[in-house]
Amino acid sequence: MKAKLLISSLLLGTAILAIAKVTDPVLMTINGKDIKLSEFEYLYHKNNQQQIEKESLEQYVDRFVLYKQKVADAEAEGIDTTQLFIKEFEGYRKDLAAPYLTQDTTYSWHFIAEAYERAKTEIDIDHFMLPLGGNPVQTQANIARMDSIRNCILNGEKWEDLVAKYSSDPSKSRNNGHYGYMSACQFPYDFENQFYNTPVGNISMPFTTQYGVHMVRVNQTRERNDVHAKHILKLFPQNATEEQKAQCKQQIDSIYLLLKNGADFEELAKAESQDGSARRGGDLGWFGRGRMVQPFEDISFNLADGAISEPFATQFGYHIVKKVAHGMPTLSEMRGIIETAISRDERTQLIAENRIKDLKNRYNFRLNPDFEGFLSSALKDAGKLDSAFVAQSIKGNQMPLFTYANNLSVPVSELASQINPKAKFPVIDNAKDYIMSLVDKVADKALSDYHSLELVNNNAEYRNLLNEYRDGMLLFEISNRRVWKAASKDTVGLEQYFAENRARYMWDEPHFKGIILSAKSDSILDLVKADIQRMAPDTLTDALHNKYGLDIRMERMVVKQGENNLADYLAFHVGDKPERKSYPAFMILEGSVIDQPQEMADVRGAVTSDYQDVLEQRWKEELAKKYPAKIKKKVLKKVK
């Protein structure tokens, strides 16, 4: 299957532009490849949205043609067929496909809507917990034990007494099993289901999660009433003295005075707050009871909407709070939190199971009817599931595991990477059930990959976006080869260009050219100065580096006054002596102040940049000859 997917990726790269409806005419042809009107319009409109000054259609056509000519050149060099390109493109393809594969999924929306509706009500609960047990038998025994405890409570024994005696919940020492008001998206889905589906005053039946055996008691409910607030914080320094705290108080009082005189809260928060929310204008978003320290929580909840508090202190520092609103956040405001919660619990698996079920139906998935019989027989002959069984019966086995779409198939060998050969099973049938359960993992990958490839056929937006990424990758690599890297590597060309255009690189002011040596102490610098007198000039820097290692640092530079504080002080004799903690002692090892560049290396950056422009122009002329564009003027008039 891996080879088949590799081929599919290659075909996708070359076929993207060829897939379009009959109503999507060919706008131009470059190097024998047709470019559809829809792709051009997609990029033209996207470009104009991103430009401050919009380009005319004629201007953009010229730029688009050059862009496509460069892509054609990259394809001619085979960049799109390299393993590195294919791997990177495949990663982009999967990432770009992901939102199209999940958007408008009815099953996903069911969980989002359910969580939001539940979040409108907070439920006060008590919790009782026992361990899962080391095996299914022990788990069942603990479920039965929990049921007995439940009956004891129903018959009048105190919940708190039994929690203290039997519950394995580590939090019982501080809460005695009372969790208080809980809401949606705070617990695993199975746990959440229990307290939302248990009537007030009742105790749930025992249930299990990956953490243990549980039961919950629902005490009461209340309508959710959160607060949306912003704040400005002046932090106490670590181990702050009373004097430092007083300084914080003076700072926050000054800010409060500005607010009273009409200053903008958000702008002051950005400028003055010492909190991560400062960049958002102090916005803390929505929060409920129990989320913030006191007295921050009470002050936030007691303020009127739009009101600003007086400065007050918490353990962190001095705050000023602005209450934006109260009540229930909107679905759009909570959606991110809900989707994050869904991604972390059982709902993700339920969504995945439903998705793979839909894909199986859509692409006519058929499990090979002979596979289960083969698996039973092979396991029986092997006697157990181990690495030898996997190697002999699964790896390399080309029997079709399942078929899908237009008679595509995946071999049994694809199961090998999913099987844990160290898994232990009391009977051989359990091993067979385990392997059969892995078929869906292989099917999920195969069907999802196929579905994302099919998106190219069915979704023009995705097709254009994917093609933009593909061409962008090709454009970057071919530009790097032909211009950017080519210029930096062409030393002969750079030297020649500099010699021919030397007058363009004259300096307006002198530069220091040389090496400045810094040392970790004056005593080390004195030793270096003594060694310089004995060392050969042509191997000086290597010899010093080998002898002193990290005790010294040598910086080669070509700088004018004001560009380097060491050069300013040592070479231009201006400014105060620089304070450098790690390397406080320094000297000019070699070099001097020069009026004009002595060689190309002195202005390499500027020369390289200009030489790149020369290579770019030569390349444009070459592209125009190699890949002339055939543009259909009538189709161009259809651009919207």
C-alpha positions as CSV (number, residue, x, y, z in Angstrom):
1,M,0.0,0.0,0.0
2,K,2.9,2.4,0.7
3,A,4.1,2.1,-2.9
4,K,0.5,2.7,-4.1
5,L,0.2,5.8,-1.9
6,L,3.6,7.1,-3.1
7,I,2.4,6.7,-6.7
8,S,-0.9,8.4,-5.8
9,S,1.0,11.4,-4.4
10,L,3.1,11.7,-7.6
11,L,0.0,11.5,-9.8
12,L,-1.7,14.0,-7.6
13,G,1.1,16.5,-8.1
14,T,1.0,16.3,-11.8
15,A,-2.8,15.9,-12.2
16,I,-4.1,18.7,-10.0
17,L,-4.4,21.2,-12.8
18,A,-6.0,18.7,-15.1
19,I,-9.0,18.1,-12.9
20,A,-11.8,20.6,-13.4
21,K,-15.4,20.8,-14.6
22,V,-16.2,21.3,-18.2
23,T,-17.4,24.8,-17.3
24,D,-13.8,25.7,-16.2
25,P,-12.0,26.6,-19.4
26,V,-8.3,26.6,-20.1
27,L,-6.9,30.2,-19.7
28,M,-3.3,29.6,-20.8
29,T,-0.8,26.8,-21.6
30,I,2.8,26.8,-20.4
31,N,5.2,24.0,-21.2
32,G,2.3,21.9,-22.5
33,K,0.4,22.2,-19.2
34,D,-3.1,23.7,-19.2
35,I,-3.9,26.3,-16.5
36,K,-7.6,26.6,-15.8
37,L,-9.5,29.9,-15.3
38,S,-10.5,28.9,-11.8
39,E,-6.9,28.6,-10.6
40,F,-6.0,31.9,-12.0
41,E,-9.0,33.7,-10.5
42,Y,-8.3,32.0,-7.1
43,L,-4.8,33.4,-7.0
44,Y,-5.6,36.7,-8.6
45,H,-8.3,37.5,-6.0
46,K,-6.2,36.2,-3.1
47,N,-3.3,38.4,-4.3
48,N,-5.4,41.5,-4.5
49,Q,-6.8,40.9,-1.0
50,Q,-3.2,40.9,0.4
51,Q,-1.9,43.9,-1.5
52,I,-2.2,47.4,-0.2
53,E,-2.2,48.8,-3.8
54,K,-4.2,46.4,-6.0
55,E,-2.7,45.3,-9.3
56,S,-4.5,45.6,-12.6
57,L,-5.4,42.4,-14.3
58,E,-2.7,43.0,-17.0
59,Q,0.0,43.5,-14.4
60,Y,-1.0,40.3,-12.5
61,V,-1.1,38.3,-15.7
62,D,2.6,39.1,-16.3
63,R,3.5,38.1,-12.8
64,F,1.4,34.9,-12.9
65,V,3.0,33.8,-16.2
66,L,6.5,34.3,-14.7
67,Y,5.4,32.3,-11.6
68,K,4.2,29.4,-13.8
69,Q,7.3,29.5,-15.9
70,K,9.5,29.1,-12.9
71,V,7.3,26.2,-11.7
72,A,7.7,24.6,-15.2
73,D,11.5,25.0,-14.8
74,A,11.4,23.2,-11.4
75,E,9.3,20.4,-13.0
76,A,11.8,20.2,-15.9
77,E,14.6,19.7,-13.3
78,G,12.6,16.9,-11.6
79,I,12.3,18.6,-8.3
80,D,8.7,17.4,-7.9
81,T,9.9,13.7,-8.2
82,T,12.5,13.8,-5.5
83,Q,11.8,11.8,-2.3
84,L,12.3,14.9,-0.2
85,F,9.8,16.9,-2.1
86,I,7.2,14.0,-2.2
87,K,7.5,13.5,1.6
88,E,7.1,17.2,2.4
89,F,4.3,17.6,-0.1
90,E,2.5,14.6,1.4
91,G,2.7,16.2,4.8
92,Y,1.2,19.5,3.5
93,R,-1.5,17.5,1.6
94,K,-2.7,15.8,4.8
95,D,-2.6,19.0,6.9
96,L,-4.5,20.9,4.3
97,A,-7.1,18.1,3.8
98,A,-7.8,17.8,7.6
99,P,-10.3,20.7,7.9
100,Y,-12.1,19.6,4.7
101,L,-12.4,16.1,6.0
102,T,-14.0,17.1,9.3
103,Q,-15.9,20.3,8.5
104,D,-19.8,20.1,8.7
105,T,-19.5,16.7,10.3
106,T,-22.9,16.0,11.8
107,Y,-21.5,13.7,14.5
108,S,-18.9,16.3,15.6
109,W,-21.5,19.0,15.8
110,H,-23.7,16.7,17.9
111,F,-21.0,16.7,20.6
112,I,-20.3,20.4,20.4
113,A,-24.0,21.3,20.7
114,E,-24.5,18.8,23.5
115,A,-21.5,20.2,25.5
116,Y,-22.7,23.8,25.1
117,E,-26.2,23.0,26.2
118,R,-24.9,21.1,29.2
119,A,-22.5,23.9,30.1
120,K,-25.5,26.2,30.7
121,T,-26.2,24.2,33.9
122,E,-23.7,23.6,36.7
123,I,-24.2,20.5,38.9
124,D,-23.1,20.0,42.5
125,I,-21.8,16.5,42.9
126,D,-20.2,14.1,45.3
127,H,-17.8,11.4,44.1
128,F,-16.9,7.9,45.2
129,M,-14.0,5.9,43.7
130,L,-12.5,2.4,43.9
131,P,-9.6,1.1,41.9
132,L,-10.1,-0.6,38.5
133,G,-8.2,-3.8,39.5
134,G,-5.4,-5.5,37.6
135,N,-7.7,-7.7,35.4
136,P,-11.3,-8.0,34.3
137,V,-12.2,-10.3,37.2
138,Q,-10.9,-7.8,39.8
139,T,-12.7,-4.9,38.0
140,Q,-16.0,-6.8,38.2
141,A,-15.4,-7.5,41.9
142,N,-14.9,-3.8,42.6
143,I,-18.0,-2.9,40.6
144,A,-19.9,-5.3,42.8
145,R,-18.3,-3.8,45.9
146,M,-19.3,-0.3,44.7
147,D,-22.8,-1.5,44.2
148,S,-22.9,-2.7,47.8
149,I,-21.6,0.6,49.1
150,R,-24.3,2.3,47.1
151,N,-27.0,0.2,48.7
152,C,-25.5,1.0,52.1
153,I,-25.9,4.7,51.4
154,L,-29.5,4.2,50.1
155,N,-30.2,2.4,53.4
156,G,-29.1,5.3,55.5
157,E,-25.4,5.1,56.0
158,K,-23.5,8.4,55.6
159,W,-21.8,9.1,52.3
160,E,-19.0,11.0,54.0
161,D,-18.2,8.2,56.5
162,L,-18.0,5.6,53.7
163,V,-15.9,7.9,51.5
164,A,-13.4,8.4,54.3
165,K,-13.3,4.6,54.9
166,Y,-13.3,3.1,51.4
167,S,-12.9,5.7,48.6
168,S,-9.5,5.6,46.7
169,D,-10.0,9.1,45.4
170,P,-6.8,10.9,46.4
171,S,-8.7,14.2,46.8
172,K,-10.9,12.9,49.5
173,S,-8.6,14.1,52.3
174,R,-9.4,17.7,51.4
175,N,-13.0,17.5,50.0
176,N,-14.4,14.3,51.6
177,G,-15.8,13.3,48.2
178,H,-17.6,16.6,47.6
179,Y,-16.5,18.1,44.2
180,G,-18.9,21.1,44.3
181,Y,-20.4,22.6,41.2
182,M,-19.1,21.0,38.0
183,S,-19.8,21.7,34.3
184,A,-19.4,20.3,30.9
185,C,-15.9,19.7,29.5
186,Q,-14.3,19.4,32.9
187,F,-14.2,15.5,33.1
188,P,-13.9,12.6,30.7
189,Y,-17.1,12.1,28.7
190,D,-18.2,9.0,30.4
191,F,-17.9,10.7,33.8
192,E,-19.7,13.8,32.5
193,N,-22.6,11.7,31.2
194,Q,-23.2,10.2,34.6
195,F,-23.7,13.4,36.5
196,Y,-25.7,15.1,33.8
197,N,-28.0,12.1,33.4
198,T,-28.5,11.4,37.1
199,P,-31.5,13.2,38.6
200,V,-31.0,15.6,41.5
201,G,-31.0,13.7,44.9
202,N,-30.0,10.4,43.2
203,I,-26.9,8.3,43.1
204,S,-25.6,6.9,39.8
205,M,-25.1,3.2,39.3
206,P,-21.4,2.2,39.4
207,F,-19.5,3.0,36.2
208,T,-15.9,2.6,35.0
209,T,-13.4,5.0,33.4
210,Q,-9.7,4.4,32.6
211,Y,-9.0,5.8,36.1
212,G,-11.2,3.5,38.2
213,V,-14.7,2.5,39.3
214,H,-16.9,5.4,40.2
215,M,-20.3,6.6,41.4
216,V,-21.6,10.1,41.7
217,R,-24.3,11.7,43.8
218,V,-26.1,14.8,42.3
219,N,-27.0,17.3,45.0
220,Q,-28.4,20.3,43.2
221,T,-28.1,22.3,40.0
222,R,-27.8,26.0,39.2
223,E,-27.8,28.2,36.1
224,R,-24.3,29.0,34.9
225,N,-23.3,32.7,35.6
226,D,-19.8,33.4,34.4
227,V,-17.9,36.7,34.2
228,H,-16.0,38.2,31.3
229,A,-13.3,40.5,32.8
230,K,-10.1,42.3,32.0
231,H,-7.4,43.4,34.4
232,I,-4.2,45.3,34.9
233,L,-1.6,43.7,37.2
234,K,1.5,45.0,38.8
235,L,3.4,41.9,40.0
236,F,5.1,41.6,43.4
237,P,8.8,40.7,42.9
238,Q,9.7,37.3,44.2
239,N,10.0,37.4,48.0
240,A,8.9,41.0,47.9
241,T,9.6,43.3,50.8
242,E,7.0,45.7,52.2
243,E,8.9,48.5,50.5
244,Q,8.6,46.8,47.1
245,K,4.9,46.1,47.7
246,A,4.4,49.7,48.5
247,Q,6.1,50.7,45.2
248,C,3.7,48.4,43.4
249,K,0.8,50.1,45.2
250,Q,2.0,53.5,44.1
251,Q,2.3,52.3,40.5
252,I,-1.2,50.8,40.4
253,D,-2.7,53.9,42.1
254,S,-1.1,56.1,39.3
255,I,-2.7,53.9,36.7
256,Y,-6.1,54.0,38.5
257,L,-5.9,57.8,38.5
258,L,-5.4,57.8,34.8
259,L,-8.4,55.5,34.4
260,K,-10.6,57.8,36.5
261,N,-9.5,60.7,34.2
262,G,-10.7,58.9,31.1
263,A,-7.7,56.9,29.9
264,D,-8.4,53.8,27.8
265,F,-8.3,50.6,29.9
266,E,-7.1,48.3,27.1
267,E,-4.3,50.6,26.1
268,L,-3.1,51.0,29.7
269,A,-3.2,47.2,30.1
270,K,-1.1,46.7,27.0
271,A,1.4,49.3,28.2
272,E,1.5,48.7,32.0
273,S,0.2,45.2,32.9
274,Q,2.7,42.6,33.9
275,D,0.5,39.7,32.9
276,G,0.3,37.5,29.8
277,S,-3.1,39.0,29.1
278,A,-1.5,42.4,28.5
279,R,-1.1,41.9,24.8
280,R,-4.9,41.3,24.6
281,G,-5.6,44.5,26.5
282,G,-5.8,42.6,29.8
283,D,-8.6,40.4,28.5
284,L,-9.0,37.3,30.7
285,G,-12.0,35.9,28.8
286,W,-14.9,34.2,30.6
287,F,-14.4,32.4,33.9
288,G,-16.7,30.9,36.5
289,R,-16.6,30.5,40.3
290,G,-13.6,28.7,41.7
291,R,-11.3,29.7,38.8
292,M,-9.7,32.8,40.3
293,V,-8.0,33.5,43.6
294,Q,-9.7,35.6,46.3
295,P,-10.5,38.4,46.5
296,F,-10.2,38.6,42.7
297,E,-13.1,36.3,42.2
298,D,-15.5,38.1,44.5
299,I,-14.6,41.5,43.2
300,S,-15.0,40.4,39.6
301,F,-18.5,38.9,40.2
302,N,-19.7,41.8,42.4
303,L,-18.9,44.5,39.9
304,A,-21.5,45.9,37.6
305,D,-21.1,45.3,33.9
306,G,-18.7,47.9,32.5
307,A,-17.5,49.0,36.0
308,I,-13.8,49.3,37.0
309,S,-12.7,48.3,40.4
310,E,-10.4,50.2,42.8
311,P,-6.9,48.7,43.1
312,F,-6.7,45.6,45.3
313,A,-4.1,43.1,46.3
314,T,-3.8,39.3,45.9
315,Q,-0.9,37.0,46.5
316,F,0.4,37.9,43.0
317,G,0.3,41.7,43.2
318,Y,-2.0,44.7,42.8
319,H,-4.9,44.5,40.3
320,I,-7.5,46.7,38.7
321,V,-10.4,44.7,37.2
322,K,-12.9,45.8,34.5
323,K,-16.0,43.7,34.3
324,V,-17.1,43.4,30.7
325,A,-20.2,41.2,31.0
326,H,-21.8,38.3,33.0
327,G,-23.9,35.4,32.2
328,M,-23.4,32.5,29.7
329,P,-20.6,32.8,27.1
330,T,-21.8,32.4,23.5
331,L,-21.2,29.2,21.6
332,S,-18.5,30.9,19.4
333,E,-16.8,32.0,22.6
334,M,-16.8,28.5,24.1
335,R,-16.3,26.5,21.0
336,G,-12.5,26.4,21.3
337,I,-12.7,25.1,24.8
338,I,-15.3,22.5,23.8
339,E,-13.4,21.3,20.8
340,T,-10.2,20.9,22.9
341,A,-12.1,18.9,25.5
342,I,-13.6,16.7,22.8
343,S,-10.2,16.1,21.4
344,R,-8.9,14.7,24.7
345,D,-11.6,12.2,25.6
346,E,-13.8,9.3,24.3
347,R,-15.8,11.6,22.0
348,T,-12.8,11.7,19.7
349,Q,-12.9,7.9,19.3
350,L,-16.7,8.0,18.8
351,I,-16.3,10.6,16.1
352,A,-13.5,8.6,14.5
353,E,-15.6,5.4,14.6
354,N,-18.5,7.2,12.9
355,R,-16.3,8.7,10.3
356,I,-14.7,5.4,9.4
357,K,-18.2,3.9,9.2
358,D,-19.2,6.7,6.7
359,L,-16.1,6.2,4.7
360,K,-16.6,2.5,4.5
361,N,-20.1,3.0,3.1
362,R,-19.0,5.7,0.7
363,Y,-16.1,3.7,-0.8
364,N,-17.7,0.3,-0.7
365,F,-15.3,-1.2,1.9
366,R,-15.3,-5.0,1.9
367,L,-13.4,-7.2,4.3
368,N,-11.8,-10.2,2.6
369,P,-14.2,-13.1,3.7
370,D,-11.2,-15.5,3.7
371,F,-9.1,-13.4,6.1
372,E,-10.7,-14.4,9.4
373,G,-10.5,-18.1,8.5
374,F,-6.8,-17.7,7.5
375,L,-6.1,-15.8,10.8
376,S,-7.7,-18.5,12.9
377,S,-5.8,-21.3,11.2
378,A,-2.5,-19.5,11.3
379,L,-2.8,-18.7,15.0
380,K,-3.8,-22.3,15.7
381,D,-0.7,-23.6,13.9
382,A,1.5,-21.1,15.7
383,G,0.0,-21.8,19.1
384,K,0.4,-18.2,20.2
385,L,0.8,-14.6,19.1
386,D,4.5,-13.6,19.1
387,S,7.0,-11.9,16.9
388,A,7.6,-15.2,15.1
389,F,3.9,-15.4,14.1
390,V,3.9,-11.8,12.9
391,A,7.1,-12.4,10.8
392,Q,5.9,-15.7,9.3
393,S,2.2,-15.1,8.8
394,I,1.6,-11.3,8.6
395,K,4.8,-9.5,7.3
396,G,5.0,-9.9,3.5
397,N,1.6,-11.5,3.3
398,Q,0.0,-10.1,0.1
399,M,-3.4,-11.6,0.6
400,P,-6.0,-8.8,0.3
401,L,-7.1,-7.7,3.7
402,F,-9.9,-5.6,2.3
403,T,-11.0,-3.9,-0.9
404,Y,-12.5,-0.4,-1.5
405,A,-13.3,2.1,-4.2
406,N,-12.7,0.8,-7.7
407,N,-11.2,-2.6,-6.7
408,L,-8.3,-1.0,-4.7
409,S,-7.0,-3.3,-2.0
410,V,-4.7,-3.3,1.0
411,P,-2.6,-6.4,1.8
412,V,-2.6,-8.3,5.1
413,S,1.0,-7.2,5.6
414,E,-0.2,-3.7,6.5
415,L,-1.4,-5.2,9.9
416,A,2.2,-6.0,10.9
417,S,3.0,-2.5,12.1
418,Q,-0.2,-2.4,14.2
419,I,0.3,-5.7,16.1
420,N,2.0,-5.8,19.4
421,P,3.8,-9.2,19.4
422,K,4.3,-9.0,23.2
423,A,0.6,-8.8,24.0
424,K,-0.5,-11.7,26.2
425,F,-3.8,-13.5,25.8
426,P,-5.1,-16.4,27.9
427,V,-6.7,-18.2,24.8
428,I,-5.9,-18.1,21.1
429,D,-9.3,-16.7,20.2
430,N,-8.6,-13.6,22.2
431,A,-5.5,-13.0,20.1
432,K,-7.6,-13.4,17.0
433,D,-10.1,-10.9,18.3
434,Y,-7.3,-8.5,19.1
435,I,-5.9,-8.7,15.5
436,M,-9.3,-8.3,14.0
437,S,-9.9,-5.2,16.0
438,L,-6.8,-3.6,14.3
439,V,-8.3,-3.9,10.8
440,D,-10.2,-0.6,11.3
441,K,-6.9,1.2,12.1
442,V,-5.5,0.1,8.7
443,A,-8.8,0.8,7.0
444,D,-9.0,4.3,8.6
445,K,-5.6,5.3,7.1
446,A,-6.3,3.8,3.7
447,L,-9.8,5.3,3.3
448,S,-8.8,8.7,4.8
449,D,-5.9,9.0,2.4
450,Y,-8.1,8.0,-0.5
451,H,-10.8,10.4,0.6
452,S,-8.3,13.3,0.8
453,L,-7.1,12.4,-2.7
454,E,-10.7,12.5,-3.9
455,L,-11.1,16.0,-2.5
456,V,-9.1,17.2,-5.5
457,N,-11.9,16.0,-7.7
458,N,-14.7,17.3,-5.6
459,N,-13.6,20.5,-3.9
460,A,-12.2,23.4,-6.1
461,E,-11.1,25.5,-3.0
462,Y,-9.0,22.6,-1.7
463,R,-7.7,21.8,-5.1
464,N,-6.5,25.4,-5.7
465,L,-5.1,25.7,-2.2
466,L,-3.1,22.4,-2.5
467,N,-1.8,23.4,-5.9
468,E,-0.7,26.8,-4.5
469,Y,1.3,25.0,-1.8
470,R,2.8,22.6,-4.3
471,D,3.8,25.3,-6.7
472,G,5.1,27.4,-3.8
473,M,7.4,24.6,-2.8
474,L,8.7,24.2,-6.3
475,L,9.1,28.0,-6.7
476,F,11.2,28.2,-3.5
477,E,13.5,25.4,-4.4
478,I,14.1,26.4,-8.1
479,S,14.6,30.1,-7.0
480,N,17.1,28.9,-4.5
481,R,19.0,26.9,-7.1
482,R,18.9,29.5,-9.8
483,V,19.2,32.8,-7.9
484,W,19.7,32.9,-4.1
485,K,22.1,30.0,-3.5
486,A,23.6,30.4,-7.0
487,A,24.6,34.0,-6.3
488,S,26.3,33.2,-3.0
489,K,28.2,30.2,-4.4
490,D,29.4,32.0,-7.6
491,T,32.5,33.6,-6.1
492,V,34.0,34.2,-9.6
493,G,30.8,35.9,-10.7
494,L,30.6,38.0,-7.6
495,E,34.2,39.1,-7.9
496,Q,33.7,40.0,-11.5
497,Y,30.5,41.9,-10.9
498,F,32.2,43.8,-8.0
499,A,35.1,44.7,-10.3
500,E,32.8,46.0,-13.0
501,N,30.6,48.0,-10.6
502,R,33.0,49.0,-7.9
503,A,31.9,52.6,-8.0
504,R,28.4,51.5,-6.8
505,Y,29.8,50.2,-3.5
506,M,31.8,53.2,-2.3
507,W,31.3,54.2,1.3
508,D,30.0,57.6,2.6
509,E,32.0,57.2,5.8
510,P,35.0,55.1,7.1
511,H,34.6,51.5,8.3
512,F,36.6,49.5,10.8
513,K,37.7,46.2,9.2
514,G,39.4,43.7,11.4
515,I,39.1,41.3,14.4
516,I,38.2,42.3,17.9
517,L,39.3,39.8,20.6
518,S,37.4,39.7,24.0
519,A,38.6,37.8,27.0
520,K,36.9,36.7,30.2
521,S,39.3,38.7,32.4
522,D,42.1,41.2,32.2
523,S,44.6,38.5,33.2
524,I,43.6,36.3,30.3
525,L,43.9,39.3,27.9
526,D,47.4,40.0,29.2
527,L,48.4,36.3,28.5
528,V,47.0,36.6,25.0
529,K,49.0,39.8,24.3
530,A,52.1,38.1,25.4
531,D,51.4,35.1,23.1
532,I,50.7,37.3,20.1
533,Q,54.3,38.4,20.1
534,R,55.5,34.7,19.8
535,M,52.8,33.3,17.4
536,A,53.0,33.3,13.6
537,P,50.7,36.0,12.1
538,D,49.2,33.6,9.4
539,T,48.1,31.1,12.0
540,L,47.4,33.5,14.8
541,T,43.6,33.1,15.2
542,D,43.7,29.3,15.0
543,A,46.5,29.2,17.5
544,L,44.7,31.5,20.0
545,H,41.5,29.5,19.6
546,N,43.2,26.2,20.3
547,K,45.0,27.5,23.3
548,Y,42.3,29.6,25.0
549,G,39.0,28.0,23.8
550,L,35.9,29.6,25.4
551,D,38.1,32.0,27.5
552,I,38.2,34.3,24.5
553,R,36.0,35.3,21.7
554,M,37.1,36.7,18.3
555,E,34.7,38.8,16.2
556,R,35.6,39.5,12.5
557,M,33.7,42.6,11.3
558,V,33.4,45.4,8.8
559,V,31.4,48.1,10.5
560,K,30.9,51.9,10.4
561,Q,30.7,54.1,13.5
562,G,27.5,53.3,15.4
563,E,27.1,49.7,14.3
564,N,29.2,48.0,17.0
565,N,30.0,49.4,20.5
566,L,33.3,47.6,20.7
567,A,34.5,49.1,17.3
568,D,33.2,52.5,18.4
569,Y,35.3,52.4,21.5
570,L,38.4,50.7,20.3
571,A,38.7,51.9,16.6
572,F,36.7,55.1,16.4
573,H,37.4,56.2,20.0
574,V,33.9,57.4,20.8
575,G,31.5,56.5,23.6
576,D,32.1,55.0,27.0
577,K,33.8,51.7,27.5
578,P,31.2,48.9,26.9
579,E,30.1,46.8,29.9
580,R,30.3,43.2,28.9
581,K,29.7,40.7,31.8
582,S,31.0,37.5,30.1
583,Y,34.0,39.0,28.2
584,P,34.8,42.3,30.0
585,A,38.4,42.7,28.5
586,F,38.9,43.4,24.9
587,M,41.4,44.6,22.2
588,I,41.8,44.9,18.5
589,L,43.6,41.8,17.4
590,E,44.1,43.0,13.8
591,G,42.7,45.6,11.4
592,S,42.2,49.3,11.1
593,V,39.8,52.0,10.0
594,I,39.6,52.2,6.2
595,D,37.9,54.8,4.0
596,Q,36.7,52.5,1.2
597,P,36.2,48.8,0.7
598,Q,39.4,47.0,-0.2
599,E,37.8,43.8,-1.7
600,M,34.4,42.3,-2.6
601,A,34.2,40.6,0.8
602,D,34.0,44.0,2.5
603,V,30.6,44.7,0.8
604,R,29.6,41.1,0.1
605,G,26.0,41.5,1.3
606,A,25.2,44.4,-1.0
607,V,27.1,42.8,-3.9
608,T,25.3,39.5,-3.5
609,S,21.9,41.1,-3.4
610,D,22.6,43.0,-6.6
611,Y,24.1,40.0,-8.3
612,Q,20.9,38.0,-7.4
613,D,19.0,40.7,-9.3
614,V,21.2,40.1,-12.3
615,L,20.8,36.3,-12.2
616,E,17.0,36.8,-11.8
617,Q,16.9,38.9,-14.9
618,R,18.9,36.4,-16.9
619,W,16.6,33.6,-15.7
620,K,13.5,35.6,-16.7
621,E,14.8,36.0,-20.3
622,E,15.7,32.3,-20.4
623,L,12.3,31.2,-19.1
624,A,10.5,33.4,-21.7
625,K,12.3,31.5,-24.5
626,K,12.0,28.0,-23.0
627,Y,8.4,28.2,-21.8
628,P,6.4,30.8,-23.9
629,A,2.9,31.3,-22.6
630,K,-0.1,30.8,-24.9
631,I,-2.9,32.9,-23.4
632,K,-6.5,32.8,-24.6
633,K,-7.6,36.4,-24.6
634,K,-11.3,35.5,-24.8
635,V,-11.1,33.4,-21.7
636,L,-9.1,36.2,-19.9
637,K,-12.0,38.5,-20.4
638,K,-14.1,36.1,-18.3
639,V,-12.0,36.8,-15.2
640,K,-14.4,38.1,-12.5
